[in-house]
Amino acid sequence: MLEKNTEPDAVRYTIHQSTVSGQEGTDILDMNQEDCLEHICESLPLDAPEIGTYYYVIVAHDSAGHRSGPSNEVTLIILNYPPTSPADYIIKTN
């Protein structure tokens, strides 16, 4: 899965979604550090708008407004929409 940035001064994270591998894409979610991985594990497949392939990265932000580089990329392939079970999607770490 996505690995959040472990910067000691990170105060929030943004999740970015793209339909092109290697591009940061659209900021789809902004959350505090504690909620970040929980949301990804429980809700990521539901954030995809339709059948297709989506790429996700996380970016860390500190209190001074600096941002990290993107995390490792995760690929989400939606096979059936809306996904209602794990058989409806594939998640791969790139």
trRosetta pair geometry for C-beta under 8 A, 3 or more apart (Angstrom, degrees):
i j d omega theta_ij theta_ji phi_ij phi_ji
1 37 7.8 92 125 -149 135 95
1 40 6.6 125 180 129 121 126
1 41 6.9 -2 -139 -87 161 80
1 74 6.4 5 -155 -99 44 145
1 91 7.3 8 -99 149 74 135
1 93 6.6 -82 -40 -75 13 114
2 15 8.0 37 165 -121 179 101
2 37 7.6 -158 81 -114 95 79
2 40 5.7 -95 41 -167 122 161
2 56 6.4 -73 -68 112 132 109
2 57 7.2 156 -128 -137 120 33
2 58 5.3 106 169 -13 134 116
2 71 5.3 71 -166 113 93 148
2 72 6.8 -176 -133 69 55 81
2 74 5.0 -84 -60 -20 84 132
2 93 7.9 -175 -64 -112 40 97
3 58 7.9 -145 81 41 35 126
3 71 5.6 -180 68 -163 64 118
3 72 5.8 48 27 23 101 109
4 10 7.9 176 160 113 107 163
4 13 6.2 -64 -139 -97 112 153
4 33 7.7 121 166 -149 152 76
4 36 5.5 85 -95 115 140 143
4 37 6.0 -96 -26 -59 124 101
4 58 5.5 -60 -112 108 66 156
4 60 6.9 98 179 -72 83 107
4 71 6.5 -62 -112 -90 26 142
5 10 5.9 142 92 -72 105 153
5 13 7.4 166 30 -108 97 108
5 58 6.8 -151 -12 109 87 104
5 59 7.5 18 -14 -161 135 28
5 60 3.6 -102 61 -20 135 132
5 68 4.5 126 -124 59 165 170
5 71 6.2 -127 -49 -79 78 92
6 10 7.8 -145 180 7 13 134
7 10 4.3 106 74 -38 101 101
7 60 5.1 159 26 121 123 154
7 62 6.6 -93 131 -69 137 105
7 68 5.8 -155 -30 -68 137 129
9 62 4.4 31 118 -132 103 119
9 63 6.6 -93 171 11 101 91
9 64 7.9 14 142 6 136 98
10 13 6.9 33 172 -65 124 83
10 33 6.0 119 112 -91 98 118
10 60 4.0 -57 -119 -170 130 119
10 61 6.7 93 -147 59 77 35
10 62 5.8 -79 -97 -83 39 68
10 68 7.3 -27 -92 -23 117 125
11 32 7.1 -50 162 -139 62 77
11 33 6.6 -96 -163 -32 23 110
11 61 6.6 -60 56 96 79 78
11 62 6.1 89 3 -150 93 36
11 63 5.1 76 -17 -63 145 77
12 30 6.4 23 165 -179 126 84
12 31 6.5 175 -157 94 87 29
12 32 5.5 -61 -105 -107 78 43
12 33 6.7 -107 -93 -43 30 68
12 60 7.8 147 86 -157 40 54
12 61 5.0 -17 69 59 86 108
13 30 7.6 177 91 -149 43 47
13 31 5.9 -18 62 66 85 77
13 32 7.8 57 18 156 80 10
13 33 6.5 103 -16 -98 103 51
13 36 4.5 42 46 -106 143 136
13 58 5.2 -6 -175 -172 121 108
13 59 6.7 152 -158 76 67 44
13 60 5.6 -34 -100 -101 81 55
13 61 7.0 179 -89 13 29 83
14 27 4.9 -32 179 -141 129 106
14 29 6.8 160 -156 86 55 52
14 30 5.0 -17 -102 -100 84 73
14 31 7.9 143 -94 19 38 63
14 58 7.2 155 78 -155 42 58
14 59 5.0 -12 57 57 93 97
14 61 6.8 56 -12 -23 98 118
15 27 7.5 113 73 -156 43 56
15 28 5.6 -52 95 62 92 90
15 29 4.3 11 40 54 110 102
15 31 7.7 17 -11 13 101 106
15 36 7.7 157 -53 -150 104 86
15 39 7.7 -128 -26 102 147 124
15 40 7.0 170 -102 -84 142 100
15 56 6.1 -9 -174 -163 98 108
15 57 7.6 165 -152 84 54 37
15 58 5.6 -29 -98 -99 66 74
16 24 4.8 -20 143 172 162 75
16 25 4.7 141 162 70 96 87
16 26 6.4 159 -155 76 74 31
16 27 5.6 -40 -96 -90 79 49
16 28 6.7 134 -126 6 26 84
16 56 6.7 152 78 -150 53 55
16 57 5.2 -12 56 60 104 83
16 58 7.6 175 14 -90 80 24
16 59 6.6 45 -17 -9 117 108
16 70 7.1 -72 40 -118 132 119
17 25 5.1 -107 94 126 33 143
17 26 5.6 -26 61 61 80 88
17 28 4.7 29 1 -22 114 137
17 47 6.8 -153 -71 132 148 119
17 48 7.8 -177 -152 -97 141 64
17 54 5.6 -17 -163 -174 101 117
17 55 7.2 138 -158 73 49 48
17 56 5.6 -17 -98 -95 66 79
18 21 7.6 165 98 -72 118 19
18 23 4.6 173 -156 85 161 93
18 24 6.6 127 -45 103 131 19
18 25 2.7 -145 -65 -63 85 126
18 26 7.0 147 -79 10 61 69
18 54 7.2 141 72 -162 36 66
18 55 4.8 -28 66 64 89 101
18 56 7.9 174 22 -76 71 34
19 25 7.4 123 3 -111 51 127
19 52 6.8 -22 -129 146 110 132
19 53 6.9 102 -151 85 71 71
19 54 6.3 -48 -94 -107 59 60
19 55 7.2 150 -110 14 10 91
20 23 4.5 33 86 20 106 127
20 25 7.3 164 45 -74 79 100
20 55 7.0 -76 80 25 28 135
21 55 5.1 155 -100 -77 55 155
21 73 6.7 102 -151 150 80 159
21 75 7.3 -17 -97 -90 106 108
21 94 7.1 153 -147 -107 117 166
22 55 7.7 -21 1 149 36 166
22 73 7.3 -63 -70 -58 39 161
23 55 7.5 102 54 77 69 136
24 57 6.1 -79 -129 53 67 132
24 59 7.4 25 -148 -48 122 128
24 70 5.8 -157 -105 -68 95 138
25 55 6.8 156 -23 78 142 91
25 57 7.8 139 32 26 102 97
27 30 6.7 27 168 -58 116 94
28 47 6.1 98 146 -178 145 130
29 39 6.8 -164 161 134 156 150
29 47 7.3 -68 -36 -120 125 147
31 35 4.5 -106 172 85 127 116
31 36 5.4 166 89 -81 118 65
31 39 6.2 156 -24 0 171 151
32 35 5.4 77 59 17 78 103
32 36 7.4 -122 95 -38 38 87
33 36 6.0 -41 -156 -7 31 119
34 38 7.7 5 146 3 61 123
35 38 5.7 -79 -159 49 47 112
35 39 5.6 43 155 -27 85 111
36 39 6.3 -70 -160 31 21 105
36 40 6.8 11 156 -13 62 109
36 58 6.8 76 -173 -142 126 141
37 40 5.5 -54 -147 36 39 112
37 41 6.2 36 158 -18 71 106
38 41 6.1 -59 -148 38 28 107
38 42 6.2 1 164 2 64 117
39 42 6.4 -76 -143 50 25 95
39 43 5.2 -41 -174 36 67 121
39 44 7.7 105 134 -53 68 72
40 43 7.2 -72 -104 53 12 76
40 44 5.0 30 -161 -54 58 116
40 56 7.8 154 -133 140 111 151
40 58 7.8 -58 -69 -66 143 125
41 44 7.4 39 -51 -5 8 108
43 46 5.1 -65 -165 44 69 114
43 47 6.3 74 140 -35 89 99
44 47 5.8 -55 -155 21 37 115
44 48 7.9 43 154 -27 63 92
44 56 6.8 -68 -149 -36 121 170
44 74 7.9 -25 -170 106 156 140
44 76 6.4 -152 146 -87 110 146
44 91 7.4 72 99 -105 137 132
45 48 6.2 -42 -166 11 45 112
45 76 6.4 -174 -100 -160 65 129
45 78 7.0 134 -157 -97 87 93
45 83 4.6 -68 157 71 124 151
45 88 7.4 106 179 91 141 103
45 89 4.8 -167 -126 20 125 166
45 91 7.6 -94 -69 -61 99 112
46 82 7.3 31 -127 -171 71 111
46 83 6.9 -122 -78 59 55 101
48 52 7.2 -168 -177 59 118 86
48 54 5.2 -150 -112 -6 107 150
48 76 5.9 -146 -64 118 133 132
48 78 4.9 -173 116 -49 152 137
48 81 7.6 -115 106 -108 105 110
48 83 7.4 56 52 -4 119 120
48 89 7.7 149 23 -112 150 136
50 78 7.0 165 122 86 31 147
50 81 5.3 -14 -151 -97 47 172
51 78 5.0 -140 -124 105 43 101
51 79 6.9 14 -136 -172 99 10
51 80 7.1 -5 -94 -109 108 12
51 81 4.8 -120 -48 -17 76 118
52 77 7.7 -113 126 -144 28 57
52 78 5.9 15 41 46 47 103
53 75 6.5 -15 -168 -168 98 100
53 76 7.2 155 -156 83 49 51
53 77 5.1 -14 -103 -104 79 77
53 78 7.7 -156 -74 20 32 71
54 75 7.4 146 79 -158 45 52
54 76 4.6 -17 64 63 96 101
54 77 7.8 -179 23 -78 67 33
54 78 7.3 39 0 -14 108 102
55 73 5.4 -8 -171 -171 104 116
55 74 7.2 153 -156 77 54 43
55 75 5.7 -24 -100 -101 72 65
55 76 7.6 -171 -77 21 25 76
55 94 7.8 -2 -136 -10 105 144
56 73 6.9 142 69 -158 43 63
56 74 4.8 -22 61 61 98 95
56 75 8.0 -179 18 -80 77 20
56 76 6.5 43 -11 -10 114 113
57 70 3.7 8 163 -171 145 118
57 71 5.1 171 -163 50 76 76
57 72 7.5 -166 -121 91 86 22
57 73 5.4 -43 -73 -98 95 68
57 74 7.6 160 -76 17 46 75
58 70 7.1 129 63 -158 35 67
58 71 4.2 27 48 -2 84 133
59 67 5.3 13 165 -175 116 114
59 68 5.9 -179 -162 63 66 79
59 69 7.6 -112 -122 137 87 16
59 70 5.6 -50 -77 -99 86 61
59 71 7.4 -134 -66 -13 39 81
60 67 6.8 155 83 -156 49 60
60 68 4.1 36 49 8 94 126
61 65 7.0 -22 -170 -145 102 28
61 66 7.1 160 -152 83 57 43
61 67 5.1 -25 -97 -99 74 79
61 68 7.7 -120 -63 3 36 78
62 65 7.2 -41 74 24 72 20
62 66 5.0 6 37 55 109 92
62 67 7.9 -157 9 -78 73 34
70 73 7.3 32 135 -70 126 80
72 93 6.4 29 130 -168 128 98
72 94 6.7 -175 171 69 91 74
73 93 7.9 138 89 -161 50 54
73 94 4.4 -13 81 48 97 127
74 91 6.4 -3 177 -170 111 93
74 92 7.1 161 -163 82 63 43
74 93 5.6 -36 -108 -104 78 59
74 94 6.8 -163 -95 5 24 86
75 90 7.9 -6 112 108 95 89
75 91 7.1 157 84 -156 57 44
75 92 4.5 -9 58 61 106 95
75 93 7.8 -165 19 -81 78 11
75 94 5.8 89 -23 -46 102 106
76 89 6.2 -9 -171 -175 86 123
76 90 7.5 156 -157 81 41 52
76 91 5.6 -9 -104 -104 70 75
77 89 6.3 158 82 -159 54 68
77 90 4.3 -2 54 54 108 98
77 91 7.8 -158 23 -70 71 33
77 92 7.5 30 -6 2 106 106
78 81 5.6 46 156 -71 128 94
78 83 5.9 -114 -137 -49 93 114
78 88 6.9 -2 -157 148 68 86
78 89 5.2 -27 -107 -103 51 99
79 83 7.8 82 46 -99 70 98
79 87 7.7 -80 66 143 137 58
79 88 5.5 -157 61 -170 92 44
79 89 6.0 -166 10 -84 86 37
79 90 6.9 73 -34 -11 112 90
80 83 6.3 115 79 -98 76 59
80 84 7.6 -54 105 17 117 84
80 87 7.8 18 20 110 127 79
80 88 4.1 -87 54 -137 99 96
80 89 7.9 -109 40 -48 69 65
81 88 7.7 137 -68 179 34 120
82 88 7.9 38 130 160 40 156
83 88 3.7 167 -134 105 79 130
83 89 4.8 -9 -115 -28 148 114
84 88 6.0 96 33 -22 55 152
85 88 5.5 112 59 -8 62 102
86 89 7.0 -86 -156 53 41 79
